[in-house]
Amino acid sequence: MSGRIAFQGEPGAYSDQACRQARPDMESVPCRTFEDVIEAVRKGDADLAMLPVENTTYGRVADIHRLLPESGLHIVDEAFVRVHINLLGVPGSTIDGVKEAYSHLVLLPQCASFLRENGITGRVSSDNARAARDIAAEGDPTKAALASELAAEIYGLKVLARHIEDQSNNTTRFLIMSRELDLKRRGKAGMMTSFVFRVRNIPAALYKAMGGFATNGVNMTKLESYMVDGSFSATQFYADIEGHPDDRNVQLALEELDYFTSHVSLLGVYPADPRRR
């Protein structure tokens, strides 16, 4: 294997699946928290970090946008992973016999219809792969886990029902991060640039800062605000745009942004995932 890639969760988690799909030649390294993932790369215990940022059903992943600017890491790739939720039970169990299903709080609402139709009560676990591990250890046929098929393979569970998620397009976007910023690559599906900024304290500053992207024909695919330092008046913005900072129109838009902001920090320049289209 060529290097190590860290993810949050236990073996068999969807982040583990993302690592195996996006970097099949690397060793996946489980970490307890997102902070631990970042620290593993910063210290050199891992070469890359795999961090989920948003899901088409659930929305953005809490804390990630807060962690990224202070991480000291740079986005070098994005990966879109189709999230298939499966009902996993111990060998010999059946759907009719399952009374409770355990998974992460985020996953339970994503398959609410299936659980309701089958009279199964959803129970919260700290991690979907942890739920699979616990179900395997407990051996109770009335209890199941909601997790990936990868988790079923790892923990020796039976797939009682496949792809039970309510939304047929349930997808999570991950960011792959490294210690080094890479500005040399060009992707076949185009490039993405991510950055954070704070606007100057003048009237209509955000409106004016965004104007440069419109007038220069730069497509902004994401703009999110969040508070910093626990203050209602200190707002930071996270943005994704299509293009590379070396592109003339992006260059002009960023110059205009700089005029109306008090702080701009580049998080990464990376190839767009073809599935973005």
Secondary structure, DSSP 8 states (H G I E B T S, - for coil): ---EEEEES-TTSHHHHHHHHH-TTSEEEEESSHHHHHHHHHTTS-SEEEEEEEETTTEE-TTHHHHTTTS--EEEEEEEEE---EEEE-TT--TTT--EEEE-TTTGGGGHHHHHHTT-EEEE-S-HHHHHHHHHHH--TTEEEEE-HHHHHHHT-EEEES---S-TT-EEEEEEEESS---S---TT-EEEEEEEEE-SSTTHHHHHHHHHHHTT--EEEEEEEE-TT-SS-EEEEEEEES-TTSHHHHHHHHHHHHTEEEEEEEEEEE--GGG-
